[in-house]
């Protein structure tokens, strides 16, 4: 209510920003529609993916469910909450597990897009102090009470409350999915409109707030412009001590954000509806006059090229070309290591499954393990070792030279590619295996078939991985260099672009924009150098990139036909239960990607017993459910992983067998040996290289004959015997340890 006097100015400013953006969106919608229709007619160029792509990866699954502790600011107490992380990676907190099963309203809903996970109070205080109007105090205080040293992790939302503190077993990072790329029109139109709007304000380069859905991103765009005015208006009115001023500022920014969000949603939805209404007529014009539109655009481009290209080439030669190789090397090393780790994790999980299925029951156990394997790409703990490789990405001096605000956008993009490649590999593997099941007889056939399919999938993975990484490198180099060039050329070129507008026929003005054509000319000025740099990098063996001349055509002509079928549901297809479960029971037993569940009556998270306040559930003896848990919160990622591994010892035989071995794949031919995965598994520590060696799987060169795959055998000291947890070691390998590098 105290912000009533601000509502009109905020609404006026918001309406102005949204009006300009919607005009940009309308212009970019026509261009994106033209590009989409042209792509449809001319077809896709370049190498085609070999792996299958799953259409709905997380249908009917949740990422995680279990108990965490939330700090309640109002009464300064910790409360035990039942947490559910759905497929959109939001955070949903219920009073307890029973409330979730009964479908009662949740206590807290947090849309995680744009949030930052903080593991120390110092990080939180720094962000809050920097957001306060004026000179923020630097004292060690915060808006939340309690013993800060015991906090496991917290969430910071840039504009929106709530800011949350939690105590949990672990917090695994997952890459943001961002705006969907399934649409060839709406998504490009939106992102290009955001970019054009920001460039009209002389804001070039990457933007950290391009996260969440379209309405959230648009709200961030408005808040970025509102914030200076809001600070000037609210700052002098903040009263009281520092903590009170901090709370008030957070509440004010949250209230303004909610107002902006509602306005942005209404105006953006209206703009999209208008564009969709005009779409049939626009598309009809494009299909009728495609040749004339292309000719007109090429004529415009030739005129702009004659004016811009000489200046652009000088700028590229002096300010960009000398640094392309350095930027590329900084990108390639962590990215290639991350994809090598993806290959390693996939190989290990399938090899473990193969040994466990053969040793523990054949087809019956296969269904159980495949249900878990099918969502490996979305298991945040098992994928963490892959994502962590991108933490090595440093641009430092290059970052300042090219005005790159942060490397996070490149890290997240690479992590999304890793997750997608893992899911494609898993989906291809399970599709091929599902096709083979009807032909198999006995465990030996099953074992050999799994290993043979694994080799096929790894070859396809290596090819697709190379293609995806080269595309990522090219896009990242363009994202770094193009804004820099546009900013450099703006004083001499941008003001002269208006005179080219008269070259566009009025009938085609919806599909050809001078600004877009100008950017394409600038892109062409540097694209040749970028393509050459990536091509030369592909020759280096250490990055395991195929040369451009290596193209796989129709290696599996019938494979993509299999991918068009219905999704495979292993549990329903092979469970032998014809009757469907009631809705409540299905919700209670929801399939999970992360199987870390604690009942309300079970042991509490690390050290949380000391944080219980009156009214919280009483803890049980932890030894029965979770033997070996530390008495206090772990202070490092390593300790967390070790604790999780110990916690999983009591989760049942199926969990032990699913994660119970540590066979490592050989590195991809020509690549540096990847580090051993540090993902927590439900076993004792993995053996040293002297104690156990993993089978090597290397793509064979053309024409080479591989020996028949050997089945992994159970070791003399089996898992579970005599109370020990020794690791089964594979006896056979697919080929000699040297491997063969195919030259292309």
Rosetta blueprint (number, residue, H / E / L):
1 X L
2 X L
3 X L
4 X H
5 X H
6 X H
7 X H
8 X H
9 X H
10 X H
11 X H
12 X H
13 X H
14 X H
15 X H
16 X H
17 X H
18 X H
19 X H
20 X H
21 X H
22 X H
23 X H
24 X H
25 X H
26 X H
27 X H
28 X H
29 X H
30 X H
31 X H
32 X H
33 X H
34 X H
35 X H
36 X H
37 X H
38 X H
39 X H
40 X H
41 X H
42 X H
43 X L
44 X L
45 X L
46 X L
47 X L
48 X L
49 X L
50 X L
51 X L
52 X L
53 X L
54 X L
55 X L
56 X L
57 X L
58 X L
59 X L
60 X L
61 X E
62 X E
63 X E
64 X E
65 X E
66 X E
67 X E
68 X E
69 X E
70 X E
71 X E
72 X E
73 X L
74 X L
75 X L
76 X L
77 X E
78 X E
79 X E
80 X E
81 X E
82 X E
83 X E
84 X E
85 X E
86 X L
87 X L
88 X L
89 X L
90 X L
91 X E
92 X E
93 X E
94 X E
95 X L
96 X L
97 X H
98 X H
99 X H
100 X H
101 X H
102 X L
103 X L
104 X L
105 X L
106 X L
107 X L
108 X E
109 X E
110 X E
111 X L
112 X L
113 X L
114 X L
115 X E
116 X E
117 X E
118 X E
119 X L
120 X L
121 X H
122 X H
123 X H
124 X H
125 X H
126 X H
127 X H
128 X H
129 X H
130 X H
131 X H
132 X L
133 X L
134 X L
135 X L
136 X L
137 X L
138 X L
139 X L
140 X L
141 X L
142 X L
143 X L
144 X L
145 X L
146 X L
147 X L
148 X H
149 X H
150 X H
151 X L
152 X L
153 X E
154 X E
155 X E
156 X E
157 X E
158 X L
159 X L
160 X L
161 X L
162 X L
163 X L
164 X E
165 X E
166 X E
167 X E
168 X L
169 X L
170 X L
171 X L
172 X L
173 X L
174 X L
175 X L
176 X L
177 X L
178 X L
179 X L
180 X L
181 X L
182 X L
183 X L
184 X L
185 X L
186 X H
187 X H
188 X H
189 X H
190 X H
191 X H
192 X H
193 X H
194 X H
195 X H
196 X H
197 X H
198 X H
199 X H
200 X H
201 X L
202 X L
203 X L
204 X L
205 X L
206 X L
207 X L
208 X L
209 X L
210 X L
211 X L
212 X L
213 X L
214 X H
215 X H
216 X H
217 X H
218 X H
219 X H
220 X H
221 X H
222 X H
223 X H
224 X H
225 X H
226 X H
227 X H
228 X H
229 X H
230 X H
231 X H
232 X H
233 X H
234 X H
235 X H
236 X L
237 X L
238 X L
239 X L
240 X L
241 X L
242 X H
243 X H
244 X H
245 X H
246 X H
247 X H
248 X H
249 X H
250 X H
251 X H
252 X H
253 X H
254 X H
255 X H
256 X H
257 X H
258 X H
259 X H
260 X H
261 X H
262 X H
263 X H
264 X H
265 X H
266 X H
267 X H
268 X H
269 X H
270 X H
271 X H
272 X H
273 X H
274 X H
275 X H
276 X H
277 X H
278 X H
279 X H
280 X H
281 X H
282 X H
283 X H
284 X H
285 X H
286 X H
287 X H
288 X H
289 X L
290 X H
291 X H
292 X H
293 X H
294 X H
295 X H
296 X H
297 X H
298 X H
299 X H
300 X H
301 X H
302 X H
303 X H
304 X H
305 X H
306 X H
307 X H
308 X H
309 X H
310 X H
311 X H
312 X H
313 X H
314 X H
315 X H
316 X H
317 X H
318 X H
319 X H
320 X H
321 X H
322 X H
323 X H
324 X H
325 X H
326 X H
327 X H
328 X H
329 X H
330 X H
331 X H
332 X H
333 X H
334 X H
335 X H
336 X H
337 X H
338 X H
339 X H
340 X H
341 X H
342 X H
343 X H
344 X H
345 X H
346 X H
347 X H
348 X H
349 X H
350 X H
351 X H
352 X H
353 X H
354 X H
355 X H
356 X H
357 X H
358 X H
359 X H
360 X H
361 X L
362 X L
363 X H
364 X H
365 X H
366 X H
367 X H
368 X H
369 X H
370 X H
371 X H
372 X H
373 X H
374 X L
375 X L
376 X H
377 X H
378 X H
379 X L
380 X L
381 X L
382 X L
383 X L
384 X H
385 X H
386 X H
387 X H
388 X H
389 X H
390 X H
391 X H
392 X H
393 X L
394 X L
395 X L
396 X H
397 X H
398 X H
399 X H
400 X H
401 X H
402 X L
403 X L
404 X L
405 X L
406 X L
407 X L
408 X H
409 X H
410 X H
411 X H
412 X H
413 X H
414 X H
415 X H
416 X H
417 X H
418 X H
419 X H
420 X H
421 X H
422 X H
423 X H
424 X H
425 X H
426 X H
427 X H
428 X H
429 X H
430 X H
431 X H
432 X H
433 X H
434 X H
435 X H
436 X H
437 X H
438 X H
439 X H
440 X L
441 X L
442 X H
443 X H
444 X H
445 X H
446 X H
447 X H
448 X H
449 X H
450 X H
451 X H
452 X H
453 X H
454 X H
455 X H
456 X H
457 X H
458 X H
459 X H
460 X H
461 X H
462 X H
463 X H
464 X H
465 X H
466 X H
467 X H
468 X H
469 X H
470 X H
471 X H
472 X H
473 X H
474 X H
475 X H
476 X H
477 X H
478 X H
479 X H
480 X H
481 X H
482 X H
483 X H
484 X H
485 X H
486 X H
487 X H
488 X H
489 X H
490 X H
491 X H
492 X H
493 X H
494 X H
495 X H
496 X H
497 X H
498 X H
499 X H
500 X H
501 X H
502 X H
503 X H
504 X L
505 X L
506 X H
507 X H
508 X H
509 X L
510 X L
511 X L
512 X L
513 X L
514 X H
515 X H
516 X H
517 X H
518 X H
519 X H
520 X H
521 X H
522 X H
523 X H
524 X H
525 X H
526 X H
527 X H
528 X H
529 X H
530 X H
531 X H
532 X H
533 X H
534 X H
535 X H
536 X H
537 X H
538 X H
539 X H
540 X L
541 X H
542 X H
543 X H
544 X L
545 X L
546 X L
547 X L
548 X L
549 X L
550 X L
551 X L
552 X L
553 X L
554 X L
555 X L
556 X L
557 X L
558 X L
559 X H
560 X H
561 X H
562 X H
563 X L
564 X L
565 X L
566 X L
567 X L
568 X L
569 X L
570 X H
571 X H
572 X H
573 X H
574 X H
575 X L
576 X L
577 X L
578 X L
579 X L
580 X L
581 X L
582 X L
583 X H
584 X H
585 X H
586 X H
587 X H
588 X H
589 X L
590 X L
591 X E
592 X E
593 X E
594 X E
595 X L
596 X L
597 X L
598 X L
599 X L
600 X L
601 X L
602 X L
603 X L
604 X L
605 X L
606 X L
607 X L
608 X H
609 X H
610 X H
611 X H
612 X E
613 X L
614 X L
615 X L
616 X L
617 X L
618 X L
619 X L
620 X L
621 X L
622 X H
623 X H
624 X H
625 X H
626 X L
627 X L
628 X L
629 X L
630 X L
631 X L
632 X L
633 X L
634 X L
635 X L
636 X L
637 X H
638 X H
639 X H
640 X H
641 X H
642 X H
643 X H
644 X H
645 X H
646 X H
647 X H
648 X H
649 X H
650 X H
651 X L
652 X L
653 X H
654 X H
655 X H
656 X H
657 X H
658 X H
659 X H
660 X L
661 X L
662 X L
663 X L
664 X L
665 X L
666 X L
667 X L
668 X L
669 X L
670 X L
671 X L
672 X L
673 X L
674 X L
675 X L
676 X L
677 X L
678 X L
679 X L
680 X L
681 X L
682 X L
683 X L
684 X L
685 X L
686 X L
687 X L
688 X L
689 X L
690 X L
691 X L
692 X L
693 X L
694 X L
695 X L
696 X L
697 X L
698 X L
699 X L
700 X L
701 X L
702 X L
703 X L
704 X L
705 X L
706 X L
707 X L
708 X L
709 X L
710 X L
711 X L
712 X L
713 X L
714 X L
715 X L
716 X L
717 X L
718 X L
719 X L
720 X L
721 X H
722 X H
723 X H
724 X L
725 X L
726 X L
727 X L
728 X L
729 X L
730 X L
731 X L
732 X L
733 X L
734 X L
735 X L
736 X L
737 X L
738 X L
739 X L
740 X L
741 X L
742 X L
743 X L
744 X L
